[in-house]
């Protein structure tokens, strides 16, 4: 099943528009951040070359995202990060045994087809009843990037010099559609690496451009 990542530029031409399709979500995120003693979602003044256009940044297989999350939890808990052909009971056991660690992870504790990462730095994902009823925990793009850099060596990626990111999908894909094929990669962690590269591209661009990352 396909899972898309999109970038939403946090510019005034979009965020202050009466037709902003993300107005309710941003208001909820602002309330949640305020309750945690954090500033609201940043909104930037328009500048040439940066519009309010929402665009895809990455696409990958839904199951492959969980492969990467599995690798992160194994690395975090000091267990050997070994490749597997399919998700099995060990992943569910990891989530149960290390639930506390999972809920503190921006990479792991996040809904897969909803929710957002915002370009603000906070240590653990934010959550309340309103968020969990809709898009799920609110993540930090800074936190996501730190966790990606942490897990990278265990799947054969140098976080200081990663390979180029795959091309984003040309348009939206539905949950029922098959994801695009993983590019040729001789690594036993090909699926994890493909997702890592997509998430890394999203996180770095989120911070560089002042954009929100959303799952679709």
N, C-alpha and C positions, 0 to 999 in steps of 0.2 A: 504494500500500500504506500502511496506517495505522501510525503510530508514536505511542505514548502516553508521557507523562511522569507519574510518580506521586511524591507526597511521602510519605516514611516518617518520622513524628515520632520523634525520638531521645529518647524519654522512658522512664523506668525501668519503667513499667507494661508496655511492650512489650519493651524491650531486655533486661530482667532476668527476663522470663517464660520458664519452661521450654519453652513452646510458641512461642517467637519464631521465625517462619519465616525470618528473616534472620540467625540466629545464626552459621551457617558463614561467610557473607559478611562479617559484622562482625568475626569473629575473624581472617579473612584480611586485612581492611583494617587492623586494629590491628597485625598483624605487619608489614605493608608499611610503615605509617607509622612504626613503631618502628625498622625497619631504616634509614629515611631520617632518623632523629633527630627525629621529630615526635611530638607527643602522640597518644594514641588518639582514635578517634571519640568526640566528646563525648556524654555521656548526661545528660539533664536530669531534675530531679525533677518529678513530676507537679504541674501547676497547673490550677486551674479553667479550663475552656474549651479545654484542650489535652489530647487523649486519645491513645491509641496507634493510632487508626484510620488506615489507609493509604488515601489518596484520590487520584484523578486530578487533575492540575493543568493539563494541556495535551494537545492532540492535533493532529497535523499529518501531512502526507504525507511518506513516507520520502524520496522524491526531493527534496522541497523543503528538507529538512535539508541536503542536499548543495549545493543552490543557495546557501544561506547560507554554508556552509563555503567554497565557491568565492569568494564576495564577500569573505570575510575574508582569504583568501590573496592575492587580488588587491590588496586595500587594504594588507595587511602588506608586500607586496613592491614597493609603489609603482606598480603597474600600474593602468590605468584599470578601474574597476568598471562594466562594461556589462551590461545585461540580456540574457538569452538565453532562447529558447523551450524548449530541452531541453539536458540535460547532454551534452556532446560530448567530443572528444579533448582540448580545452584544459584541462578539469578534471583529467584523468588526467596530462597533462603538468605541470600545476602541482604535483600531489602528488609526482611524480617529481623535478622540478627543485628543489623546495623541501621535500624530505622532512624535513630537519633542523628547519625552522621548523614544519612540520606536526606533528611529534612533540613539539614544545614547546607546542602549543596545546591548551588544555582544550576548546575548541569543536570542533577538527578531529580530534584524535587520541582517538577514543572509539568504542567499539562502539555500534551503533545500536539494538540491541534487548536490551541487557544492560549490566551495569556500573552505576556510580554516581558521583555527585558528593557530597562530604561538606562540611559547613560548617566547614572548616579552611582556612587560607590557606597555600598552598605554591606556588612559582613555576611548576613544570611538572608535567604529569601523571606519576603514579608507575606503574611497570610492573615486573613480574617474570614468571617462567614460569608461576607459579600464576594470576596475574591474566589473562595472555594466553590461558591454556587455558580460562578460564571467561568472566568478564564483561568482560575487556579492561582497559585502563588506568584507574586511579582518578583522577578529576578533583576539583578544588577548586571549590566554588560561588563563592568569592571570585574565583578566576581566570576562571571562566566569565563572571561579571558584568563584569569588566574588559574582556574581549574583546568582549562584546556592546556595551558602551559605545563601544569603539574603532571597530567596524564600522558602528554605527548611522547616522552622518551620510551614509555612502556609499550607503545605501539609503533615504534620506529620512526618517530618524527622529531627533528631538531626544532624546538619551538623558536629558536633565534633565527632559523633559516628554513622555514617550512616550504614544501613544494607549492606551486601555484594552485590557486583554488579552481575547482571545476566551474564550468560555465553555468550560470543560473538557468532555471527553466524559462522558456520563452513566454510563458503565461501561467495562469493558475492551473493547478491540477487538483482533481477531486480525491477524496480519501479512497474511493474504490479503484482509482486508476493505478496501474503498476508504476512504480518509480522508474526513473531512467536508469539504464544499466550503469553499474559502477565501472569507471574507467579501468583499463588494464593496469594491474598492480600485482607484482609478484609476491608481495607481503602476505603472510597468513592473516594479517589484520587489515585486509583491503577495505572491508566494509566500515570498520571503525575509523580508518584513516579518511575515507571519503566523507563521512559525517563530520569528523574533526575539522577538515579543511573548509567545509561549508559553514560550520558554526564559527570558526576562527575568522573567516572573511566577514561574517555578519557582525561579530563583536568588534573587530578592529574598525570597520566602517562606521559602526554605531558611535564609537568614541571619537573618530576623526571628523565625522559629519554632524554629530549631534542628532542621531536618529534613534528611534525606538524599533526594537526587533519584535516582530509578531510571528507566531506560528499560524499556518493556514492549512 
